[in-house]
Amino acid sequence: MILDLAQDPTKVDLEVSNDSLLLAIDRGNSGSKIAVSVNGRPLEPFKVPSVIRKVDEGKGLLKVNAQTYLCGESAISMTVGTTSTPLGEGDKIKNLSVVIAQVVSKILESRPLTNSLDLRLIVSSPFCSAVLTREVEAEVKKLENGFHVGSREFRVSVKSVATEFEGTVLLKSAEAYNGVIDIGFGTILAGYRKSSGKVETTPLMGGDLGGCNLVINGLLSDPAFLAAVKKSGASAPPSAERLSAKLSEGQLKVRDIDLKPLLKPHLGVLKTRIEDAASAVATQLRLDSLASDNAASPKIALVGGGAALLQAVLGDNLKTWLSKYHLEFYDQPDYQTAVVMQQIAKLGGNN
C-alpha cells in the first residue's frame, strides 16, 4: 500500500544546523520529476527542466564544479555555450549534479535552506546495477566541494545513493497492479510482478525507438499546426525541446493555439505501441501463471509523460480502449516513479 506522504508525522526542526534532503529524481528528456522531503517533511512533487546549457562565467544561475549553467527556457533561448539533454546525450547521469542544484533553487522559492545540506538520493534509470550507483555517486560528489545558486553557496554531504529501474518501481508499492507501462519522451518501458512477488522487466520490441517524441515530431510536421503557427504571427514553429517542455508542464496552448485537436491525429502511433506493450505484459503474466498454477488477470498501470499526455488530450474518450487492454491511468502518472521511489526510501529507513 502506498503511503500518504501528507500524513508524514515527522516535524521540521527549526534549529537544525544542516537541512536533510531525501530526494528522488526521475530524469526525463524534457523535465525531471522530483519528489523531495526536507527534514522529513515532504514537499509537493514538482518538475525542473532537463535542458541544460553550459555558459561562460557570470551568465549562469547555477555554478557547479567551477562551471556555470542555465536551465530550461533560458537555456533554450540562448545561442552561446553548449546544451545537453538526457536523450540527446544518451546519458541520464551526466549533469545530474546540475539537476540537484536546480532542485535546491526550486526549493528556495518556497522555503529557506541551510548552506550545509545532508543528501539521501534515489534515482531512476533504464539500467540498474551497482556500477551505475557508483557512477551516480561520483557525479553527485561534485556537490561536496560546494555549488552556487545565484549568490548563495551550498555544500552537500552525500549520505546515501540508490538507483531503481524506472517505471517498474511502481510495482514494488502499488499492490493493486501486476503490470506497468512507463511512457517517456524517447522510450517505452514495461514490467510485471510475478506470482512470487518478484518484479521483472518486460522486453519490448522497439521500446527504445520512441515515446512522446513520436507525437511531437508528428505535430511539428503537420500542415494544420504549421498553418496555425503562421496565423498566430510567430516567425517559426517552436522547437521540439520547447514544445516538449510546454507539454510536460501540462500546457496545451502555445501562442493561443489550442493543441488538443491538433495532437489527437498523432496519438495513434503511440496508442499502438502501448497496445503492443500491454500484450507483452499480459503474455508474461500468463506464462508466469502457467508455471505457478496461479492465474492472475492483467491489471496494468500507465505512467510517465506519455500517459499524462494521453489523459490530458483524450480523457474519458479512452475508457473502452483502456478496458480492452487491461490498462488504467495511475494517479498523477508523470510523477509516480519519483513519488514511489521516495516512499520506498522512507520505508527502508532512508529518511
Disulfide bonds with the S-S distance in Angstrom:
none
